[in-house]
Structure formats: structure tokens, C-alpha cells
Amino acid sequence: MKALVVEKAADRSLQDLNFAEVSVPTPAEHEVLIKVHAAGLNPVDYKIVEGGVSAWRYPHILGLDVAGEIVGVGQGVRTWHVGD
């Protein structure tokens, strides 16, 4: 899948962001996997990139504001279903 990523901790400006091919994740317990139809990068995202986050593992995928379709559910997910 294609994702907007911060490649390494030293990349702390918006000019350092890149689109990259990354593996499709498997949803963990109590998680859902969403096929993203639209995503947004908002002001909080770019401020966090510029400040850095010590807990991130790299490459770090950006974009938490998404709209799409659930294509996988992890164990323990009861409220959401594939297709939602």
C-alpha cells in the first residue's frame, strides 16, 4: 500500500515527507483495518512531525483523519464488521 511517511527521526520538516510502499498491516486485538478512500493531513499532524515523537518507529505512517471501509477486524472486535 502507499502511505505518507516520515522516514527517520531526523526528518522533521514537511519537505522531508515521502510517499512510500509499505506492507499492509494485520489488525491486532481490538483493532480494525480500514481501506482508506480519503485521508487528510491536518495542522496537528505537521506540528507533531516538526516536534518529533520519541515513541515512533520508523518509517512512521502519517494521517489519522481517514474515511474508508473496514476490510479486516482483530480478535475481540464486536461492534464493527467487514464492509462497515
N, CA and C atoms as a LAMMPS dump frame, in Angstrom:
ITEM: TIMESTEP
0
ITEM: NUMBER OF ATOMS
252
ITEM: BOX BOUNDS ff ff ff
-5.0000000000000000e+02 5.0000000000000000e+02
-5.0000000000000000e+02 5.0000000000000000e+02
-5.0000000000000000e+02 5.0000000000000000e+02
ITEM: ATOMS id mol type element x y z
1 1 1 N 0.849 -1.177 0
2 1 2 C 0 0 0
3 1 3 C 0.889 1.232 0
4 2 1 N 0.344 2.32 -0.432
5 2 2 C 1.084 3.585 -0.468
6 2 3 C 0.715 4.39 0.773
7 3 1 N 1.732 4.998 1.412
8 3 2 C 1.497 5.769 2.627
9 3 3 C 2.406 6.99 2.66
10 4 1 N 1.955 8.025 3.334
11 4 2 C 2.768 9.213 3.576
12 4 3 C 3.575 8.946 4.839
13 5 1 N 4.903 8.973 4.722
14 5 2 C 5.748 8.549 5.845
15 5 3 C 6.815 9.571 6.211
16 6 1 N 7.199 9.499 7.481
17 6 2 C 8.408 10.15 7.979
18 6 3 C 9.437 9.026 7.987
19 7 1 N 10.478 9.135 7.186
20 7 2 C 11.446 8.041 7.012
21 7 3 C 12.306 7.778 8.243
22 8 1 N 12.766 8.847 8.899
23 8 2 C 13.655 8.671 10.048
24 8 3 C 13.482 9.845 11.005
25 9 1 N 13.965 9.673 12.23
26 9 2 C 13.761 10.673 13.276
27 9 3 C 14.308 12.047 12.893
28 10 1 N 15.355 12.081 12.086
29 10 2 C 15.961 13.357 11.703
30 10 3 C 15.098 14.15 10.723
31 11 1 N 14.131 13.488 10.06
32 11 2 C 13.252 14.157 9.091
33 11 3 C 12.147 14.883 9.851
34 12 1 N 12.364 16.189 10.084
35 12 2 C 11.422 16.911 10.934
36 12 3 C 10.806 18.12 10.254
37 13 1 N 10.727 18.091 8.937
38 13 2 C 10.014 19.161 8.247
39 13 3 C 9.094 18.534 7.212
40 14 1 N 8.126 19.299 6.779
41 14 2 C 7.173 18.782 5.795
42 14 3 C 7.84 18.439 4.47
43 15 1 N 8.953 19.089 4.158
44 15 2 C 9.672 18.801 2.915
45 15 3 C 10.301 17.41 2.94
46 16 1 N 10.486 16.829 4.125
47 16 2 C 11.087 15.505 4.255
48 16 3 C 10.082 14.366 4.123
49 17 1 N 8.796 14.673 4.064
50 17 2 C 7.785 13.62 3.952
51 17 3 C 7.816 13.011 2.559
52 18 1 N 7.582 11.703 2.495
53 18 2 C 7.579 10.983 1.22
54 18 3 C 6.434 10.002 1.168
55 19 1 N 5.974 9.723 -0.046
56 19 2 C 5.062 8.608 -0.247
57 19 3 C 5.918 7.373 -0.462
58 20 1 N 5.562 6.28 0.209
59 20 2 C 6.345 5.054 0.12
60 20 3 C 5.413 3.852 0.073
61 21 1 N 5.916 2.762 -0.495
62 21 2 C 5.194 1.495 -0.469
63 21 3 C 5.513 0.814 0.854
64 22 1 N 4.477 0.451 1.605
65 22 2 C 4.65 -0.245 2.882
66 22 3 C 3.739 -1.469 2.904
67 23 1 N 4.048 -2.415 3.76
68 23 2 C 3.241 -3.629 3.886
69 23 3 C 1.87 -3.302 4.463
70 24 1 N 0.87 -4.043 4.01
71 24 2 C -0.472 -3.895 4.57
72 24 3 C -0.455 -4.526 5.962
73 25 1 N -0.856 -3.781 6.987
74 25 2 C -0.809 -4.33 8.348
75 25 3 C -1.933 -5.344 8.591
76 26 1 N -1.75 -6.146 9.616
77 26 2 C -2.773 -7.071 10.082
78 26 3 C -3.358 -6.473 11.355
79 27 1 N -4.685 -6.401 11.457
80 27 2 C -5.245 -5.796 12.67
81 27 3 C -4.954 -6.649 13.904
82 28 1 N -4.489 -5.995 14.96
83 28 2 C -4.242 -6.657 16.239
84 28 3 C -5.558 -6.769 17.004
85 29 1 N -5.48 -7.353 18.179
86 29 2 C -6.668 -7.49 19.01
87 29 3 C -7.298 -6.126 19.26
88 30 1 N -8.603 -6.061 19.08
89 30 2 C -9.392 -4.843 19.293
90 30 3 C -9.083 -3.74 18.283
91 31 1 N -8.533 -4.091 17.129
92 31 2 C -8.266 -3.121 16.058
93 31 3 C -9.031 -3.505 14.814
94 32 1 N -9.253 -2.513 13.942
95 32 2 C -9.825 -2.768 12.618
96 32 3 C -8.842 -2.284 11.562
97 33 1 N -8.913 -2.898 10.394
98 33 2 C -8.11 -2.476 9.248
99 33 3 C -9.037 -1.763 8.286
100 34 1 N -8.672 -0.554 7.897
101 34 2 C -9.51 0.269 7.029
102 34 3 C -8.838 0.455 5.681
103 35 1 N -9.581 0.181 4.611
104 35 2 C -9.127 0.543 3.268
105 35 3 C -9.498 2.014 3.106
106 36 1 N -8.487 2.848 3.054
107 36 2 C -8.702 4.296 3.069
108 36 3 C -9.141 4.784 1.695
109 37 1 N -10.249 5.514 1.683
110 37 2 C -10.733 6.152 0.461
111 37 3 C -10.32 7.625 0.414
112 38 1 N -10.162 8.231 1.591
113 38 2 C -9.721 9.629 1.664
114 38 3 C -9 9.829 2.99
115 39 1 N -7.943 10.63 2.964
116 39 2 C -7.183 10.933 4.182
117 39 3 C -6.817 12.404 4.182
118 40 1 N -6.661 12.94 5.371
119 40 2 C -6.275 14.336 5.488
120 40 3 C -5.078 14.486 6.406
121 41 1 N -4.233 15.428 6.077
122 41 2 C -3.115 15.801 6.933
123 41 3 C -3.488 17.16 7.51
124 42 1 N -3.711 17.201 8.816
125 42 2 C -4.187 18.446 9.417
126 42 3 C -3.057 19.173 10.15
127 43 1 N -3.306 20.384 10.631
128 43 2 C -2.252 21.159 11.283
129 43 3 C -1.607 20.449 12.472
130 44 1 N -2.361 19.666 13.222
131 44 2 C -1.769 18.935 14.35
132 44 3 C -0.736 17.942 13.838
133 45 1 N -1.036 17.24 12.724
134 45 2 C -0.094 16.276 12.152
135 45 3 C 1.242 16.933 11.825
136 46 1 N 1.219 18.047 11.113
137 46 2 C 2.501 18.623 10.708
138 46 3 C 3.238 19.252 11.886
139 47 1 N 2.521 19.728 12.898
140 47 2 C 3.201 20.248 14.089
141 47 3 C 3.883 19.11 14.849
142 48 1 N 3.245 17.948 14.898
143 48 2 C 3.854 16.787 15.553
144 48 3 C 5.089 16.343 14.782
145 49 1 N 5.018 16.35 13.452
146 49 2 C 6.187 15.983 12.642
147 49 3 C 7.352 16.912 12.969
148 50 1 N 7.098 18.194 13.005
149 50 2 C 8.165 19.155 13.262
150 50 3 C 8.73 19.022 14.67
151 51 1 N 7.91 18.613 15.644
152 51 2 C 8.383 18.459 17.015
153 51 3 C 9.013 17.103 17.281
154 52 1 N 8.58 16.093 16.517
155 52 2 C 9.101 14.74 16.71
156 52 3 C 8.419 14.023 17.865
157 53 1 N 8.422 12.708 17.796
158 53 2 C 7.831 11.866 18.836
159 53 3 C 8.802 10.732 19.123
160 54 1 N 9.296 10.652 20.349
161 54 2 C 10.312 9.644 20.676
162 54 3 C 9.773 8.219 20.593
163 55 1 N 8.479 8.018 20.721
164 55 2 C 7.897 6.668 20.694
165 55 3 C 7.682 6.129 19.274
166 56 1 N 7.802 6.975 18.248
167 56 2 C 7.579 6.499 16.879
168 56 3 C 8.633 5.488 16.461
169 57 1 N 8.203 4.485 15.679
170 57 2 C 9.128 3.585 14.977
171 57 3 C 9.103 4.003 13.522
172 58 1 N 10.22 3.908 12.869
173 58 2 C 10.353 4.44 11.512
174 58 3 C 10.492 3.333 10.492
175 59 1 N 9.975 3.55 9.28
176 59 2 C 9.252 4.744 8.838
177 59 3 C 7.893 4.831 9.535
178 60 1 N 7.509 6.05 9.911
179 60 2 C 6.247 6.296 10.616
180 60 3 C 5.2 6.775 9.618
181 61 1 N 4.046 6.124 9.624
182 61 2 C 2.957 6.478 8.708
183 61 3 C 2.127 7.595 9.322
184 62 1 N 1.872 8.627 8.534
185 62 2 C 1.074 9.77 8.979
186 62 3 C -0.371 9.652 8.512
187 63 1 N -1.235 10.458 9.127
188 63 2 C -2.619 10.575 8.685
189 63 3 C -3.583 9.765 9.522
190 64 1 N -4.18 10.388 10.497
191 64 2 C -5.167 9.707 11.329
192 64 3 C -6.591 10.074 10.949
193 65 1 N -6.759 11.114 10.168
194 65 2 C -8.088 11.531 9.731
195 65 3 C -8.388 10.835 8.409
196 66 1 N -9.185 9.764 8.482
197 66 2 C -9.449 8.972 7.287
198 66 3 C -10.931 8.639 7.157
199 67 1 N -11.319 8.316 5.938
200 67 2 C -12.645 7.782 5.652
201 67 3 C -12.437 6.583 4.741
202 68 1 N -13.125 5.514 5.025
203 68 2 C -12.949 4.325 4.203
204 68 3 C -13.851 3.199 4.63
205 69 1 N -13.424 1.977 4.296
206 69 2 C -14.222 0.78 4.519
207 69 3 C -13.411 -0.223 5.341
208 70 1 N -14.037 -0.819 6.333
209 70 2 C -13.369 -1.833 7.136
210 70 3 C -13.192 -3.09 6.291
211 71 1 N -11.937 -3.552 6.192
212 71 2 C -11.628 -4.745 5.399
213 71 3 C -11.067 -5.878 6.257
214 72 1 N -10.869 -5.633 7.544
215 72 2 C -10.398 -6.67 8.456
216 72 3 C -10.653 -6.258 9.889
217 73 1 N -10.903 -7.255 10.745
218 73 2 C -11.115 -6.978 12.164
219 73 3 C -10.251 -7.917 12.991
220 74 1 N -9.724 -7.402 14.092
221 74 2 C -8.931 -8.207 15.009
222 74 3 C -9.828 -8.936 15.998
223 75 1 N -9.245 -9.831 16.74
224 75 2 C -9.985 -10.557 17.766
225 75 3 C -10.561 -9.589 18.782
226 76 1 N -11.743 -9.886 19.245
227 76 2 C -12.379 -9.065 20.262
228 76 3 C -13.193 -7.909 19.711
229 77 1 N -13.149 -7.671 18.407
230 77 2 C -13.95 -6.59 17.816
231 77 3 C -15.367 -7.116 17.611
232 78 1 N -16.33 -6.486 18.264
233 78 2 C -17.72 -6.95 18.185
234 78 3 C -18.648 -5.918 17.54
235 79 1 N -18.303 -4.651 17.649
236 79 2 C -19.2 -3.584 17.19
237 79 3 C -19.065 -3.326 15.695
238 80 1 N -17.851 -3.506 15.147
239 80 2 C -17.577 -3.2 13.76
240 80 3 C -17.413 -4.477 12.955
241 81 1 N -17.757 -4.403 11.647
242 81 2 C -17.703 -5.586 10.788
243 81 3 C -17.103 -5.224 9.445
244 82 1 N -16.536 -6.226 8.777
245 82 2 C -16.031 -6.027 7.415
246 82 3 C -17.173 -5.475 6.569
247 83 1 N -16.878 -4.428 5.824
248 83 2 C -17.879 -3.77 4.987
249 83 3 C -18.413 -2.482 5.569
250 84 1 N -18.251 -2.29 6.887
251 84 2 C -18.715 -1.042 7.512
252 84 3 C -17.854 0.1 7.039
